[in-house]
Amino acid sequence: MRFTLLDRIVCLEPGQRITAVKSLSAAEEYLADHFPMFPVMPGVLMLEAMTQAGAWLIRASEDFEHGLIVLKEARNVKYSQFVSPGQTLTVTAEITSQGPRETKLKAEGTVDGEARVSARLVLERFDLVAEGLGSRAADMYMKREQRRLFAVLCGPPAAVPAESSDPSAEAKTAQLVK
């Protein structure tokens, strides 16, 4: 993956759903051109952020079994508002069905709880060696790098205050470390 459009994975339920965040900074290089005097996150990058979240969910759910996960289809993509510098896009993706090679997901991007983008995604999984798309060494390298980046995105588990009123907070934190 050449670029990552997610800053952190904040909740992960393997086999079910993922929540990740992207804080849009005025320093993002593409904002200089999109658009001058009115910088906003391009819609295609919002879609890519949802795709990346879905791919991380699949990797974590299948213990990084597949070296390559790509977007096959994006259906019912709806944009409702812009995402501007200083705002945080919260991306959720939920598995709706899974076949031998394809995973269907429902994904959404929100800012402060307000929908900005939503879509139904179909991601396809490939085993590089079995498909003749790469060597075993290349496949192992990709999986190792994916695990490394996943660890960075999950970060160290957050401390859960003893007085937390959310009993599921510890469970959510534990899920991130798995």
Residue pairs with C-beta under 8 A, 6 or more apart in sequence:
1 52
1 146
1 149
4 52
4 149
4 153
5 22
5 45
5 48
5 49
5 52
6 20
6 21
6 22
6 49
6 52
6 53
6 56
6 91
6 153
7 20
7 21
7 22
7 23
7 153
8 20
8 21
8 153
8 154
8 155
9 18
9 19
9 20
9 53
9 56
9 150
9 153
9 154
9 176
10 19
10 20
10 21
10 176
11 17
11 18
11 19
11 172
11 175
11 176
12 18
12 19
12 56
12 57
12 60
12 154
12 175
12 176
12 178
13 175
14 57
14 60
14 61
14 175
14 178
15 61
15 95
16 94
16 95
17 57
17 92
17 93
17 94
17 95
18 53
18 54
18 56
18 57
18 60
18 92
18 93
19 53
19 90
19 91
19 92
20 49
20 52
20 53
20 56
20 90
20 91
20 153
21 88
21 89
21 90
21 91
22 49
22 88
22 89
22 91
23 87
23 88
23 89
24 41
24 83
24 84
24 85
24 86
24 87
24 88
24 89
25 85
26 39
26 85
26 86
28 41
28 85
30 42
30 45
31 39
31 40
31 41
31 85
32 39
34 40
34 41
34 42
39 84
39 85
40 82
40 83
40 84
41 82
41 83
41 84
41 89
43 79
43 117
46 79
46 83
46 89
46 109
46 116
46 117
47 74
47 77
47 117
47 119
49 89
49 91
49 109
50 91
50 93
50 107
50 108
50 109
50 117
50 119
50 121
51 71
51 74
51 107
51 121
51 123
53 91
53 92
53 93
53 107
54 93
54 103
54 105
54 107
54 121
54 123
55 69
55 123
56 150
56 153
57 93
57 95
57 105
58 66
58 69
58 95
58 103
58 123
58 125
59 66
59 69
59 146
59 150
60 150
60 178
61 95
62 125
64 143
64 146
64 147
64 150
65 125
65 127
66 125
66 126
66 127
67 126
67 127
67 128
67 129
67 134
67 138
67 139
67 142
67 143
68 125
68 126
68 128
68 133
68 142
69 123
69 124
69 125
69 126
70 123
70 124
70 126
71 121
71 122
71 123
71 124
72 102
72 122
72 123
72 124
73 121
73 122
74 119
74 120
74 121
74 122
75 119
75 120
75 121
75 122
76 118
76 119
76 120
77 117
77 118
77 119
78 117
78 118
78 119
79 116
79 117
80 114
80 115
80 116
80 117
81 111
81 114
81 115
81 116
82 116
83 89
83 109
83 111
83 116
87 111
87 112
88 111
89 109
89 110
89 111
89 116
90 109
90 110
90 111
91 107
91 108
91 109
92 107
92 108
92 110
93 105
93 106
93 107
93 121
94 105
94 106
94 107
95 103
95 104
95 105
96 104
96 105
96 106
96 120
97 103
97 104
98 104
101 124
101 125
101 126
102 122
102 123
102 124
102 125
103 122
103 123
103 124
103 125
104 120
104 121
104 122
105 120
105 121
105 122
105 123
106 118
106 120
106 121
107 118
107 119
107 120
107 121
108 115
108 117
108 118
108 119
109 115
109 116
109 117
109 118
110 116
126 133
127 139
128 134
128 135
128 138
128 139
128 142
129 135
129 136
129 139
134 142
154 176
154 177
155 176
157 173
157 174
157 176
157 177
158 173
160 169
160 170
160 173
164 170
